[in-house]
Amino acid sequence: MRMRAGAALAAALGLAVVAAPAAVAGTATAAAAEVRTVKVASFDGTEIVTNFFPARNLGAGEQAPTVLVGPGWSAPGDRTGETRSSDAGGVVGTGALRDSGYNVVTWDPRGFGGSGGEANVNHADLEGRDVSALIDWIAQQPEAALDREGDPRVGMAGGSYGGGAQFVTAAADRRVDALIPSIAWNSLLGSLYPDNAYKAGWAGILCAGGMAGTNRVEAHVRSSCVSGATTGTMSPEDEEWYADRGPGHLVRRIKAPTLILQGTVDTLFPLDEAVANYEHLRRAGTPVKMAWFCGGHGACASNPGPAGHIEKISLAWFAKHLKGERQTDTGPAFEYVDDTGVWRGASRYPLLPSGLLHGSGKGGLQVRPGDTSGLPTAARPAAKAVNVQIKAPRAEGQLVGAPRVTLVYRGKAATGSPSTTFVYAQLVDERTGVVVGNQATPVPVRLDGRPHVVSRELETIAWRAAQDSRLTLQITSGTALYTPQRATADLDLRVTVVLPLTRPAAPVAP
């Protein structure tokens, strides 16, 4: 959709041109609809490198809604305006947005690429206000459709760091009209440091990227990277700092219609992070949809379903909530793809329960320094584990939700060994040899020789359950997702696990 402009607006004054194929300032002529890159001064004077890509074939004197597309952690903004949509990453491409009649603005976040300042992990008072400054700038562009003076018709898209930026911006800036955050988080502590278990696999990747080249990150990031790598812990000061990088409760303030996209195999920001954001928005009365795809921060090892589904629902969301095409069908309020590649939909999450699957067993587990299994970004079946078989259901259903594991245990640390540690719970599909969702959940244990009971919810999953299902819960002493094992002990374990069985949601038409 294109909207006719009145008198052309002059481009913002005082902006340094970094690279511009055509003049930045001017009237709404054919030359105005040109790609350009500028530096926008944020609220504190920090310069943010900003790229403007007009909607495809935007004519002289025409305007269009604008979509801000943020990059991932440590990366600069897209410089081409031609990126393709990614089924694995869950992000609609800048090229597809321009083809669909949207201007696209990308940017180098504070501390990365050519922008100034230091990265503060999407703090509302810093990176959030940076995006608000970009919205001020968009309102002055002749190609940008406006709701009113100073208020452009604007949406946001992007994954991971570019997803988190949407929450902290829209929580404070009501000019944002629609959001599609993909593979983002609600709590950095909950995702990176659950139960004080340091997610060393992903942390190593993020720390290396954040401090590579000319990138600049805030001191707490550097401190946590060092302490995490050396001790597997964060200081109380670093914990407090990350806790303030939510968005957490700020999500409740968002009024813009939001499509949350999250990966079923994402081991950095698991499905629980999306569920938390979804619940905040639903309780606040904000129009919200949640869709789980097979991808994200992790490789899909099952059938991902038909190609192009994420692009399809993303463009439908923007058509309805950004262009104002109210007749557009955005599909069910909750969609997910199971491991067979079938997209299913329901009116809300959670799905209606139909029963529980149970498993129980016991065994001994030797815990030794250096114990590990799997990859830094994905759990794999462990050779050293206590294995618990889970009974198959009598009728086909879906496992959509969070399993719960309970350990009754006794273990004593060797002399000089740490008196507390973690073991890790993971579900293995024996038919395929795949760990469900790539996930391993840390379970804290005390090694004082006394009996203890500990219960934890595992990461949320979306998996088919049928009469021929063969699922096994493994309790293992190490995984490369987390800090290497440091303790020496022998554990006696009795294990029970309960999985939520739901009725299969209706298939979504391709």
Salt bridges, closest charged atoms under 4 A:
ASP44 OD2 - ARG110 NH1 3.06
GLU47 OE1 - LYS39 NZ 3.93
GLU62 OE1 - ARG2 NE 3.54
GLU62 OE2 - ARG4 NH2 3.45
GLU82 OE2 - ARG56 NH1 2.81
GLU82 OE2 - ARG98 NH1 3.15
ASP99 OD1 - ARG56 NE 2.79
ASP108 OD1 - ARG79 NH1 2.72
ASP130 OD1 - ARG110 NH2 2.79
ASP136 OD1 - ARG175 NH1 2.63
GLU143 OE2 - ARG36 NH1 2.75
ASP147 OD2 - ARG153 NH1 3.17
ASP151 OD2 - ARG148 NH1 2.49
ASP173 OD2 - ARG175 NH2 2.89
ASP177 OD1 - ARG153 NH1 3.20
ASP195 OD2 - ARG456 NE 2.66
ASP238 OD1 - HIS220 ND1 2.72
ASP244 OD2 - HIS123 NE2 2.90
ASP244 OD2 - ARG245 NH1 3.63
ASP266 OD2 - HIS297 ND1 2.72
GLU279 OE1 - ARG282 NH2 2.79
GLU279 OE1 - ARG283 NE 3.80
GLU335 OE2 - LYS289 NZ 2.48
GLU335 OE1 - HIS309 NE2 2.69
ASP338 OD2 - ARG344 NE 3.30
ASP371 OD2 - LYS384 NZ 2.84
GLU396 OE2 - ARG464 NE 3.28
ASP429 OD2 - ARG431 NH2 3.42
ASP448 OD2 - ARG446 NH2 3.90
ASP448 OD1 - HIS452 NE2 2.85
ASP468 OD1 - ARG431 NH1 3.60
ASP468 OD1 - ARG464 NH1 3.98
ASP490 OD1 - ARG368 NH1 3.20
